Amino acid sequence: MELLLRKPHGKAEQLKYMEHPGRRLGKPHGSYVIDLADLRKVVVLCPLCNSKFDWKRHRFRKEKEFPYVVSKCDACKTTDSYCSMYIAEESYKKVRSTAEDRRAEAKAFWKNRLRRQ
C-alpha cells in the first residue's frame, strides 16, 4: 500500500509547470504560430523558422534592440540562443519603448524642468 503525499516543489519546477506546452505534435508548425499571432501573443522563432512567418502581414514588429532571444521556438520547439521575438504592434508601446520614444520623453522632461525654473 502506498501513501500519496504532496511533495514541495521548487521554483524551477513551478516555472516549468506554468510554461505553455506549445503546439500539439500532430498539428502543423505554421498553424500554431498563426494561432498565436491571431491571439496577439508574442511569437518567438528560431533562424530556420523566421522566413516562414510573415510578420508584416500579421501586423507584428520585430524586436531590434535585443536582436537575439534565448528561448524555445514556437514553431519547431527547439531551444536556440538566436531566436527572434515578434511583438504585436498594438501592444508594442505597452511592452517596449524605442530609442526615439525615450529621447522624446527625456527632451520633454528637460523642457518642462527648464520652464519651472
mmCIF file of the C-alpha atoms, coordinates in Angstrom:
data_MODEL
# 
_entry.id   MODEL 
# 
loop_
_atom_site.group_PDB 
_atom_site.id 
_atom_site.type_symbol 
_atom_site.label_atom_id 
_atom_site.label_alt_id 
_atom_site.label_comp_id 
_atom_site.label_asym_id 
_atom_site.label_entity_id 
_atom_site.label_seq_id 
_atom_site.pdbx_PDB_ins_code 
_atom_site.Cartn_x 
_atom_site.Cartn_y 
_atom_site.Cartn_z 
_atom_site.occupancy 
_atom_site.B_iso_or_equiv 
_atom_site.pdbx_formal_charge 
_atom_site.auth_seq_id 
_atom_site.auth_comp_id 
_atom_site.auth_asym_id 
_atom_site.auth_atom_id 
_atom_site.pdbx_PDB_model_num 
ATOM 1   C CA . MET A 1 1   ? 0.000  0.000  0.000   1.00 0.00 ? 1   MET A CA 1 
ATOM 2   C CA . GLU A 1 2   ? 1.373  3.428  -0.994  1.00 0.00 ? 2   GLU A CA 1 
ATOM 3   C CA . LEU A 1 3   ? 0.606  6.762  0.568   1.00 0.00 ? 3   LEU A CA 1 
ATOM 4   C CA . LEU A 1 4   ? 0.143  9.704  -1.730  1.00 0.00 ? 4   LEU A CA 1 
ATOM 5   C CA . LEU A 1 5   ? 1.739  12.757 -0.176  1.00 0.00 ? 5   LEU A CA 1 
ATOM 6   C CA . ARG A 1 6   ? 2.204  16.201 -1.644  1.00 0.00 ? 6   ARG A CA 1 
ATOM 7   C CA . LYS A 1 7   ? 5.818  16.968 -2.338  1.00 0.00 ? 7   LYS A CA 1 
ATOM 8   C CA . PRO A 1 8   ? 7.066  20.536 -2.000  1.00 0.00 ? 8   PRO A CA 1 
ATOM 9   C CA . HIS A 1 9   ? 8.117  21.863 -5.386  1.00 0.00 ? 9   HIS A CA 1 
ATOM 10  C CA . GLY A 1 10  ? 10.987 24.246 -6.039  1.00 0.00 ? 10  GLY A CA 1 
ATOM 11  C CA . LYS A 1 11  ? 10.778 27.428 -8.075  1.00 0.00 ? 11  LYS A CA 1 
ATOM 12  C CA . ALA A 1 12  ? 12.228 25.791 -11.182 1.00 0.00 ? 12  ALA A CA 1 
ATOM 13  C CA . GLU A 1 13  ? 9.581  23.059 -11.122 1.00 0.00 ? 13  GLU A CA 1 
ATOM 14  C CA . GLN A 1 14  ? 6.785  25.598 -10.614 1.00 0.00 ? 14  GLN A CA 1 
ATOM 15  C CA . LEU A 1 15  ? 8.014  27.642 -13.584 1.00 0.00 ? 15  LEU A CA 1 
ATOM 16  C CA . LYS A 1 16  ? 8.142  24.512 -15.723 1.00 0.00 ? 16  LYS A CA 1 
ATOM 17  C CA . TYR A 1 17  ? 4.517  23.713 -14.851 1.00 0.00 ? 17  TYR A CA 1 
ATOM 18  C CA . MET A 1 18  ? 3.480  27.270 -15.775 1.00 0.00 ? 18  MET A CA 1 
ATOM 19  C CA . GLU A 1 19  ? 5.179  27.101 -19.186 1.00 0.00 ? 19  GLU A CA 1 
ATOM 20  C CA . HIS A 1 20  ? 2.843  26.574 -22.126 1.00 0.00 ? 20  HIS A CA 1 
ATOM 21  C CA . PRO A 1 21  ? 3.407  23.132 -23.686 1.00 0.00 ? 21  PRO A CA 1 
ATOM 22  C CA . GLY A 1 22  ? 3.396  24.547 -27.209 1.00 0.00 ? 22  GLY A CA 1 
ATOM 23  C CA . ARG A 1 23  ? 1.784  23.040 -30.244 1.00 0.00 ? 23  ARG A CA 1 
ATOM 24  C CA . ARG A 1 24  ? 0.457  19.514 -30.255 1.00 0.00 ? 24  ARG A CA 1 
ATOM 25  C CA . LEU A 1 25  ? 2.650  17.022 -32.071 1.00 0.00 ? 25  LEU A CA 1 
ATOM 26  C CA . GLY A 1 26  ? 0.107  16.240 -34.801 1.00 0.00 ? 26  GLY A CA 1 
ATOM 27  C CA . LYS A 1 27  ? -0.529 19.890 -35.652 1.00 0.00 ? 27  LYS A CA 1 
ATOM 28  C CA . PRO A 1 28  ? 1.464  21.638 -38.432 1.00 0.00 ? 28  PRO A CA 1 
ATOM 29  C CA . HIS A 1 29  ? 4.092  24.191 -37.388 1.00 0.00 ? 29  HIS A CA 1 
ATOM 30  C CA . GLY A 1 30  ? 2.635  27.161 -39.219 1.00 0.00 ? 30  GLY A CA 1 
ATOM 31  C CA . SER A 1 31  ? -0.911 26.878 -37.938 1.00 0.00 ? 31  SER A CA 1 
ATOM 32  C CA . TYR A 1 32  ? 0.193  27.098 -34.290 1.00 0.00 ? 32  TYR A CA 1 
ATOM 33  C CA . VAL A 1 33  ? 2.270  30.227 -34.992 1.00 0.00 ? 33  VAL A CA 1 
ATOM 34  C CA . ILE A 1 34  ? -0.631 31.821 -36.870 1.00 0.00 ? 34  ILE A CA 1 
ATOM 35  C CA . ASP A 1 35  ? -2.931 30.979 -33.939 1.00 0.00 ? 35  ASP A CA 1 
ATOM 36  C CA . LEU A 1 36  ? -0.503 32.786 -31.615 1.00 0.00 ? 36  LEU A CA 1 
ATOM 37  C CA . ALA A 1 37  ? -0.437 35.750 -33.999 1.00 0.00 ? 37  ALA A CA 1 
ATOM 38  C CA . ASP A 1 38  ? -4.250 35.883 -34.132 1.00 0.00 ? 38  ASP A CA 1 
ATOM 39  C CA . LEU A 1 39  ? -4.361 35.883 -30.334 1.00 0.00 ? 39  LEU A CA 1 
ATOM 40  C CA . ARG A 1 40  ? -1.818 38.784 -30.413 1.00 0.00 ? 40  ARG A CA 1 
ATOM 41  C CA . LYS A 1 41  ? 0.711  36.853 -28.312 1.00 0.00 ? 41  LYS A CA 1 
ATOM 42  C CA . VAL A 1 42  ? 4.485  37.264 -28.539 1.00 0.00 ? 42  VAL A CA 1 
ATOM 43  C CA . VAL A 1 43  ? 5.926  34.951 -31.197 1.00 0.00 ? 43  VAL A CA 1 
ATOM 44  C CA . VAL A 1 44  ? 9.454  33.552 -30.787 1.00 0.00 ? 44  VAL A CA 1 
ATOM 45  C CA . LEU A 1 45  ? 11.059 31.859 -33.797 1.00 0.00 ? 45  LEU A CA 1 
ATOM 46  C CA . CYS A 1 46  ? 14.436 30.260 -34.464 1.00 0.00 ? 46  CYS A CA 1 
ATOM 47  C CA . PRO A 1 47  ? 16.513 31.295 -37.516 1.00 0.00 ? 47  PRO A CA 1 
ATOM 48  C CA . LEU A 1 48  ? 15.226 28.347 -39.568 1.00 0.00 ? 48  LEU A CA 1 
ATOM 49  C CA . CYS A 1 49  ? 11.556 29.216 -38.946 1.00 0.00 ? 49  CYS A CA 1 
ATOM 50  C CA . ASN A 1 50  ? 11.974 33.003 -39.266 1.00 0.00 ? 50  ASN A CA 1 
ATOM 51  C CA . SER A 1 51  ? 11.359 33.094 -43.004 1.00 0.00 ? 51  SER A CA 1 
ATOM 52  C CA . LYS A 1 52  ? 8.138  31.075 -42.664 1.00 0.00 ? 52  LYS A CA 1 
ATOM 53  C CA . PHE A 1 53  ? 6.322  33.772 -40.640 1.00 0.00 ? 53  PHE A CA 1 
ATOM 54  C CA . ASP A 1 54  ? 5.134  36.895 -42.476 1.00 0.00 ? 54  ASP A CA 1 
ATOM 55  C CA . TRP A 1 55  ? 5.264  39.299 -39.528 1.00 0.00 ? 55  TRP A CA 1 
ATOM 56  C CA . LYS A 1 56  ? 4.290  42.375 -41.542 1.00 0.00 ? 56  LYS A CA 1 
ATOM 57  C CA . ARG A 1 57  ? 1.129  40.722 -42.815 1.00 0.00 ? 57  ARG A CA 1 
ATOM 58  C CA . HIS A 1 58  ? 0.047  39.881 -39.260 1.00 0.00 ? 58  HIS A CA 1 
ATOM 59  C CA . ARG A 1 59  ? 0.931  43.423 -38.020 1.00 0.00 ? 59  ARG A CA 1 
ATOM 60  C CA . PHE A 1 60  ? 3.832  42.445 -35.776 1.00 0.00 ? 60  PHE A CA 1 
ATOM 61  C CA . ARG A 1 61  ? 7.097  44.240 -35.065 1.00 0.00 ? 61  ARG A CA 1 
ATOM 62  C CA . LYS A 1 62  ? 10.429 42.502 -34.860 1.00 0.00 ? 62  LYS A CA 1 
ATOM 63  C CA . GLU A 1 63  ? 12.363 43.402 -31.737 1.00 0.00 ? 63  GLU A CA 1 
ATOM 64  C CA . LYS A 1 64  ? 15.547 45.137 -32.890 1.00 0.00 ? 64  LYS A CA 1 
ATOM 65  C CA . GLU A 1 65  ? 17.157 46.409 -29.674 1.00 0.00 ? 65  GLU A CA 1 
ATOM 66  C CA . PHE A 1 66  ? 17.535 42.849 -28.420 1.00 0.00 ? 66  PHE A CA 1 
ATOM 67  C CA . PRO A 1 67  ? 18.115 41.011 -31.682 1.00 0.00 ? 67  PRO A CA 1 
ATOM 68  C CA . TYR A 1 68  ? 18.503 37.548 -30.116 1.00 0.00 ? 68  TYR A CA 1 
ATOM 69  C CA . VAL A 1 69  ? 16.390 35.763 -27.523 1.00 0.00 ? 69  VAL A CA 1 
ATOM 70  C CA . VAL A 1 70  ? 17.398 32.534 -25.795 1.00 0.00 ? 70  VAL A CA 1 
ATOM 71  C CA . SER A 1 71  ? 14.147 30.607 -25.927 1.00 0.00 ? 71  SER A CA 1 
ATOM 72  C CA . LYS A 1 72  ? 12.213 27.694 -27.353 1.00 0.00 ? 72  LYS A CA 1 
ATOM 73  C CA . CYS A 1 73  ? 10.962 28.224 -30.902 1.00 0.00 ? 73  CYS A CA 1 
ATOM 74  C CA . ASP A 1 74  ? 7.165  28.357 -31.115 1.00 0.00 ? 74  ASP A CA 1 
ATOM 75  C CA . ALA A 1 75  ? 7.140  26.531 -34.447 1.00 0.00 ? 75  ALA A CA 1 
ATOM 76  C CA . CYS A 1 76  ? 9.627  23.661 -34.154 1.00 0.00 ? 76  CYS A CA 1 
ATOM 77  C CA . LYS A 1 77  ? 10.100 23.534 -30.336 1.00 0.00 ? 77  LYS A CA 1 
ATOM 78  C CA . THR A 1 78  ? 13.903 23.610 -30.500 1.00 0.00 ? 78  THR A CA 1 
ATOM 79  C CA . THR A 1 79  ? 15.772 25.646 -27.909 1.00 0.00 ? 79  THR A CA 1 
ATOM 80  C CA . ASP A 1 80  ? 18.059 28.147 -29.624 1.00 0.00 ? 80  ASP A CA 1 
ATOM 81  C CA . SER A 1 81  ? 20.154 31.076 -28.476 1.00 0.00 ? 81  SER A CA 1 
ATOM 82  C CA . TYR A 1 82  ? 19.499 33.091 -31.658 1.00 0.00 ? 82  TYR A CA 1 
ATOM 83  C CA . CYS A 1 83  ? 15.688 33.243 -31.723 1.00 0.00 ? 83  CYS A CA 1 
ATOM 84  C CA . SER A 1 84  ? 13.868 36.367 -32.902 1.00 0.00 ? 84  SER A CA 1 
ATOM 85  C CA . MET A 1 85  ? 10.980 37.881 -30.962 1.00 0.00 ? 85  MET A CA 1 
ATOM 86  C CA . TYR A 1 86  ? 7.944  39.422 -32.653 1.00 0.00 ? 86  TYR A CA 1 
ATOM 87  C CA . ILE A 1 87  ? 5.511  41.643 -30.706 1.00 0.00 ? 87  ILE A CA 1 
ATOM 88  C CA . ALA A 1 88  ? 2.053  42.769 -31.864 1.00 0.00 ? 88  ALA A CA 1 
ATOM 89  C CA . GLU A 1 89  ? 2.004  46.419 -32.971 1.00 0.00 ? 89  GLU A CA 1 
ATOM 90  C CA . GLU A 1 90  ? -0.957 47.281 -30.718 1.00 0.00 ? 90  GLU A CA 1 
ATOM 91  C CA . SER A 1 91  ? 0.822  46.125 -27.568 1.00 0.00 ? 91  SER A CA 1 
ATOM 92  C CA . TYR A 1 92  ? 4.346  47.214 -28.535 1.00 0.00 ? 92  TYR A CA 1 
ATOM 93  C CA . LYS A 1 93  ? 4.055  50.603 -26.807 1.00 0.00 ? 93  LYS A CA 1 
ATOM 94  C CA . LYS A 1 94  ? 2.886  48.926 -23.600 1.00 0.00 ? 94  LYS A CA 1 
ATOM 95  C CA . VAL A 1 95  ? 5.657  46.341 -23.603 1.00 0.00 ? 95  VAL A CA 1 
ATOM 96  C CA . ARG A 1 96  ? 8.653  48.070 -25.204 1.00 0.00 ? 96  ARG A CA 1 
ATOM 97  C CA . SER A 1 97  ? 9.869  51.563 -25.967 1.00 0.00 ? 97  SER A CA 1 
ATOM 98  C CA . THR A 1 98  ? 12.082 52.534 -28.862 1.00 0.00 ? 98  THR A CA 1 
ATOM 99  C CA . ALA A 1 99  ? 15.161 54.737 -28.575 1.00 0.00 ? 99  ALA A CA 1 
ATOM 100 C CA . GLU A 1 100 ? 13.229 57.548 -30.307 1.00 0.00 ? 100 GLU A CA 1 
ATOM 101 C CA . ASP A 1 101 ? 10.455 57.348 -27.692 1.00 0.00 ? 101 ASP A CA 1 
ATOM 102 C CA . ARG A 1 102 ? 12.970 57.545 -24.851 1.00 0.00 ? 102 ARG A CA 1 
ATOM 103 C CA . ARG A 1 103 ? 14.688 60.551 -26.461 1.00 0.00 ? 103 ARG A CA 1 
ATOM 104 C CA . ALA A 1 104 ? 11.351 62.346 -26.867 1.00 0.00 ? 104 ALA A CA 1 
ATOM 105 C CA . GLU A 1 105 ? 10.439 61.649 -23.217 1.00 0.00 ? 105 GLU A CA 1 
ATOM 106 C CA . ALA A 1 106 ? 13.806 62.940 -21.996 1.00 0.00 ? 106 ALA A CA 1 
ATOM 107 C CA . LYS A 1 107 ? 13.521 66.054 -24.152 1.00 0.00 ? 107 LYS A CA 1 
ATOM 108 C CA . ALA A 1 108 ? 10.014 66.781 -22.821 1.00 0.00 ? 108 ALA A CA 1 
ATOM 109 C CA . PHE A 1 109 ? 11.195 66.195 -19.250 1.00 0.00 ? 109 PHE A CA 1 
ATOM 110 C CA . TRP A 1 110 ? 14.066 68.686 -19.528 1.00 0.00 ? 110 TRP A CA 1 
ATOM 111 C CA . LYS A 1 111 ? 11.899 71.212 -21.358 1.00 0.00 ? 111 LYS A CA 1 
ATOM 112 C CA . ASN A 1 112 ? 9.346  71.128 -18.509 1.00 0.00 ? 112 ASN A CA 1 
ATOM 113 C CA . ARG A 1 113 ? 12.113 71.305 -15.921 1.00 0.00 ? 113 ARG A CA 1 
ATOM 114 C CA . LEU A 1 114 ? 13.614 74.439 -17.512 1.00 0.00 ? 114 LEU A CA 1 
ATOM 115 C CA . ARG A 1 115 ? 10.166 76.101 -17.628 1.00 0.00 ? 115 ARG A CA 1 
ATOM 116 C CA . ARG A 1 116 ? 9.743  75.643 -13.877 1.00 0.00 ? 116 ARG A CA 1 
ATOM 117 C CA . GLN A 1 117 ? 12.998 77.435 -13.095 1.00 0.00 ? 117 GLN A CA 1 
# 
